[in-house]
Every structure is written in structure tokens, then in C-alpha cells.
Amino acid sequence: MQNGLPQRLPDGFGWKFLSGDTSQYFPVCLKIAGRQCLVIGGGRVGERKVKGLLDHGAMVKVISPELSESLSVLEQAGTIDWLPRLYQEGDLAGVFLVIAATDDPAVQERVHAEAEERNILLNVADVPKWCNFILPATARRGDLSVSVSTAGKSPALASTLRQALEVQFGPEYGVLVNILGTLRETVLADGRPHEENKVIFARLADPEMAVWIKEGLWHKLARHIREVLGPDVSLGCLETAQQEYQQYSGAMR
């Protein structure tokens, strides 16, 4: 193992070997950009949920008699919609996803009942029994997301593991994802068979590439890419990547 990444997984590796692996949660990434999302509760918990939704392009409405200072700023700027009252049955109409950030058990149960009736995605903060989806602890580096979930059993452990992942996976991994994404488009444009492309993508995604980015060994990246894709492949993505890495690294100092 180098840099915390296995070069080859052990024989028989996988979660299926865990007898009793009965989690009801199916890992999935949702595209919420442009979709109507509702947050019930305008306090500090609701504030965190709203900002997370906005970061991913959602259209957010908040239902709450009052808003935190930060949410008030967003509402005044027109970034979010605000309904200044308590939750009422029918508020979930037309909504794609709901987060209930209220500590009122009666409201939680009523929101859950309506979400079930309308078949709407619902997360009730810190109350797994009312959730049909939960929010994992996620380390992000650009378009790379590495998430950890304990099925709601120990958010504290998930947070600890996320922090460890943020140390292990630095900004070089976000830059690497962009490089591989650009090269993927180049490979797909050549029209090769799917099975052949799979082999090429596997050869391209060398874990050492992240090390080379971190250490500024761009010539090694160029050599590796040419070895896999041929001497005539465009390397314009590397120039862009160098600029991105400088920005990422500077922002993290």
C-alpha cells in the first residue's frame, strides 16, 4: 500500500463477507440543482442544511417563524424563499426533498406522515427513525466526494472518519479528477469499444498521479498519459490543472 491506497484488493474483498450486513440505506448521489428543496426550521441546524443545499444548486424554501441571522441575510438577498410560520400539512406539495430541522417531535411525525403519503425524500435531523434518506459525512475535493455513513448510529464516528479522509485526500485529488475527466472525453470521442475503454481508463487512473501533482512532477504525468494514450494526445488539461492546484493549495494554507 502506498499513500494510503491499496494497489490491489485482497482476494474475496468486499462488504458481502460481513454476515449481518443488513443496512436499509442504499448509497446514492442526488442531483438537486434546480430542484425545489424545503427546510423546516430556521435555526442553526436549519442554517447548515440550507447552505449545503445551496452549495449544490438547489432552490431552497425555509418554513419557520424566525430565521437565524445568516438565513435572514440569504432571504433578504433573494437567495432563499421564506414562509414565516410553523409547518402546516400540505407544505410538501411540489417539493423534491425535505429536511426537517426542528426538535419538535410532533412536527417531525407530521412531516414524516406527509412525506410518506407524497413519496418525498425526507431527512429529519438526528432522528433516523423518521428518515427515508440520511446525510453522510463527506470529504470533498472538487468533484471528488468520499462519504462515510454509520446508518445514523454514530454521526460522531462518521465525522471523525471524514476528518481523517480530509487529511489523506488533499487538493491534488480534486485536480486529478478534472484531469481524468478531460482525458475520459478524449478517449470516448475516439469511438473504441466499451471493453477497450475500460482497460484504458484503468491504466490511466494510476494512484501515483496524485503524488506527482502534489510534488509538482508534471513531466511524470505527461509521460504517463502519453504512454497510455499515445504521443499525439493533447496535454492542455495539465496546464489548466497546474493553475487549479495552485489555487486549491493557496486556499487551504
N, C-alpha and C positions, 0 to 999 in steps of 0.2 A: 504494500500500500504506500502510495506517495501522496503527500499533501492532503492526507485525509480521505483520498478517493481510492476505492479498490480497483485494481487493474483487471481483475477477473473475479466474478462472484463464485462462491463455493458451490459445488455440486449440490443440487437439491435446495438451493437457497430460495427463500420466498416466504410469504406470510402463511401459506397454506399448511405449513408444518405445525402451526400453532393450533392444537386442538382446542376448541372452545372459542375460536375467533368468530364471534357472533355479532360484531358491530352492526347496527342498523343504519349507519351513516355511509353513504356512497360518496367517495371523494369526487368533486366536480368543480370546474371553474365556470362561473357565470359571467356572461357578457351583459352588463347592466347599463352600458352607455345609451343615453336617450330614453331609458325606461323610467316609468313613474315608480318611485320608491317612497314609502311612508315610514316616518319615525314617530312613535308615540312617546312623548316625554321630551322636555326641553332643558333638562339639567345637564350635569357634567357627563353622565353616561351617554345621554342622547347626543350631546355635542360630539363625542368621539365617533359615534356611529354615523352621524351626518357627515362629518369630514371624510370618513372612509368611503362613504358612498359617492360623495362629490369627487374624490380623487379618481374615481373610476367612471366618471361621466354620467352618473345618474341624475335624473330630475327628482329633486327631493322636496317633500312636503313634511312639515312638522305640525303635529297636533299637541298642544299644551297650553294651559292657561298663561304660563310665563315662559320666557326664554332666558338662557344664560347670556352673559354679556357678549360672548363670541358669536352665539347664534343670532343675537339681535343685530350685530354688525352684518352678518350674512343676509339676514332678512331685509335690512334697510338697503343693501346693495342690490337686492333683487336676485340674489343667488339661490335662495330657497323661498318656498311658499310657507306661510304660517297661518294656521287656523287656531285663533286664541281661545280655546275652550277645552273641556275634557273630551275624551273619546266617546263617540256615540255609535251604536250599531248602524251599519251602512257606510261607515267611513272607509272601508276597504274596497269599495266598488271601483273597478278600473285600475287597481294597483297591482304591480307585478310582484313586489316584495315588501314585507313589513318587518320592522324591528320595533318591538315593544320595550322601551327603556324606562319603565315605570316599576316602582316597588309595591304597587297596589295589587294584591293577589286577586281581588275581584275583577279588576280591569284586565289583568293578564288572562284570566279564564275566559272572559267575554271576548277578548280579541282572538284568542285561540279558537273559540267556537265559530266565530265568523270566518276566520281563515280556513278552517276545515270545511265549512259549508261552501265557500267560494273556491276551494282548491288553490289557495295562495301560499306562497312561501312565507314562513314566519319564523323569526328568531325572537325569543323572549330572554332578555339579558339575564344571565345567571340562573335561569330556571329551565334546565334541559327537558323536563317532562312536557313542557308546552311547545317545544321547538320541533319543526319538521326539517330544519337545517341549523347547523351550528357554524360559528366562525372560527376557523383555525388560527393559531398563532403563526404568522407568516414573516419570513425574512425575504426582503425584496432587493434585487439589484437590477434596476432597469426592467426589462421584460422577463427576467428570471424570478420566479417565485418558488420558495421552498417552504412548505407548510407542515405544521405539526398539530395533530389533534389527539385528545385523550377521550373523545366522545363525551365531553362535558364533565368527566370525572375529576380532572385535576388541571384547571386552567393555569395554575401556578407552575406545574411541571412543564406544560406546553410553552409557557413564557420563558422558562429557564432554558429549554432546548432551543427556542428561537434565538435567544441571545447568543448561544453557542454557535448556531449556524451563521449568524451575522459576523462573527469573528472568523469563522472558517471560510466563508464565501465573501470575498471582498469585491470592490467595484470592477475588478478585472473580469468577473464572470458576467456582469451585465454587458460589458463591451464585447466579450466573446460571443454572447448570444446574438448580438447585432451582426457580427462578422459572419457567423454561421448562417444566419437568416438571409443575408445578402447572397452568400455563396449557394444556398439552397435554391434560390430563384434562378441563379445561373445554371445550375445542374438541371433543374426541371425544364428549363427552356430548351435544352438540347433534345428532349423527347425520348430519352432512353426508357427501356422497360422498368417497371416498378422495382423488381427484384435487383436489378443492376444499380438503381439509385440507392437502395437500402445499403448496399455494400459500400458505395462511395460515401454516403453520409456517415456511416460508422467509422470509416477510415479518417474522414475529416475531423471528427469530434474527438481529437486526442486530448486527454486531460492536461497534458503538458502545455497546451496552448495558453491556458490561464496563467501558468507560471511565466511563460515568455512575455505575456502582456505586462504582468506585474514588474518584471525585471527589465522591461524595455528592449527585449530581444526581438525586435520586429523583423529582423532579417531571417530568424528561425521560423517565424510564422510564414513569411513569404515563401521560404524554401519548402516548408511542409505543404502549403496549399498547392504549389506548383508540382510537387511530387505526386499529389493525388489527382489534380485536375488538368495537369499539363502545363507546359511552359508559356502558352499563349493566354492563359486566363488573366482577366483584368484584376489588378490588386488595388483598385481605387478605394475599396472598402477599408483597407488598412490605414490609409491616410486619415479618413474620417474617424476611424477607431482611435488613432493616437490622440486626436483632438478631444474625443469623448472621454478618454481615460484621464487626460489632464484635467478636464472639468470635474469629473467624478472625484478624482483624488483630491483636488483642491477643496471641494465642498465638504469632504469628510475630515479635513485637517482641523 
